[in-house]
Amino acid sequence: GTVGSALASPIVVRVTDALGNGVPNMRIAPTAFGGELTFASTLTDPQGQASGTWRMGTQAGTYGASIAVTSVNGIEPVA
């Protein structure tokens, strides 16, 4: 990406079960290491996905991100 601008494509997270099926209503907690990572919703949709925009920071360099998934309605994520 270009310094100070948003990436052209969204960041997409998909939460799946052991069989590869998307899991809806799982809460995600995005963290950007440089820049700003903004998700429209912190809950996954019916297909188990959530997407957001990542705007690069103001200085050239290497950036990273992590997404944590927490339990919702008694469903525990599997690492």
C-alpha positions as CSV (number, residue, x, y, z in Angstrom):
1,G,0.0,0.0,0.0
2,T,0.9,3.7,-0.2
3,V,1.8,5.6,2.8
4,G,-1.3,7.3,4.3
5,S,-3.8,5.6,2.0
6,A,-6.2,2.7,2.3
7,L,-5.4,-0.6,0.7
8,A,-7.3,-1.2,-2.6
9,S,-8.8,-4.5,-1.3
10,P,-10.6,-5.0,2.0
11,I,-9.1,-7.2,4.7
12,V,-11.4,-10.3,5.0
13,V,-11.5,-12.6,8.0
14,R,-13.4,-15.9,7.9
15,V,-14.1,-18.0,11.0
16,T,-14.7,-21.7,10.3
17,D,-15.6,-24.8,12.3
18,A,-13.6,-28.0,12.2
19,L,-15.4,-29.0,8.9
20,G,-14.6,-25.7,7.2
21,N,-18.1,-24.2,7.5
22,G,-18.4,-20.5,8.2
23,V,-19.4,-19.7,11.8
24,P,-21.8,-16.6,12.1
25,N,-22.0,-14.2,15.0
26,M,-18.4,-14.8,16.3
27,R,-16.9,-11.6,17.8
28,I,-13.6,-10.5,16.3
29,A,-11.1,-8.1,17.8
30,P,-8.8,-6.6,15.1
31,T,-5.5,-4.9,16.0
32,A,-3.3,-3.1,13.5
33,F,0.5,-2.7,14.1
34,G,0.9,0.5,12.2
35,G,-1.9,2.3,10.4
36,E,-5.6,2.0,11.1
37,L,-7.7,-1.2,10.7
38,T,-11.5,-0.5,10.7
39,F,-14.2,-3.2,10.5
40,A,-17.8,-2.4,9.7
41,S,-18.9,-5.0,12.2
42,T,-17.0,-7.0,14.8
43,L,-19.4,-9.9,14.4
44,T,-19.1,-12.4,11.5
45,D,-21.9,-12.6,9.0
46,P,-24.0,-15.7,8.1
47,Q,-21.0,-17.0,6.1
48,G,-18.6,-16.5,9.0
49,Q,-16.9,-13.5,7.4
50,A,-16.1,-9.9,8.5
51,S,-14.3,-7.4,6.3
52,G,-12.7,-4.0,6.9
53,T,-10.4,-1.3,5.6
54,W,-6.8,-0.9,6.4
55,R,-5.3,2.6,6.1
56,M,-1.5,2.6,6.0
57,G,0.4,4.7,8.5
58,T,2.2,8.0,7.8
59,Q,5.7,6.5,7.5
60,A,7.1,3.9,5.1
61,G,7.8,0.5,6.7
62,T,6.4,-2.9,7.5
63,Y,3.0,-3.1,9.0
64,G,1.1,-6.1,10.4
65,A,-2.3,-7.0,12.0
66,S,-3.8,-9.6,14.2
67,I,-7.4,-10.8,14.6
68,A,-8.5,-12.4,17.8
69,V,-11.8,-14.4,17.9
70,T,-13.7,-14.7,21.1
71,S,-16.7,-16.8,22.2
72,V,-20.2,-15.7,21.5
73,N,-23.4,-17.5,22.8
74,G,-21.3,-20.2,24.4
75,I,-19.4,-21.1,21.2
76,E,-15.7,-21.3,21.8
77,P,-13.2,-20.7,18.9
78,V,-10.6,-23.4,18.2
79,A,-7.1,-22.1,17.6
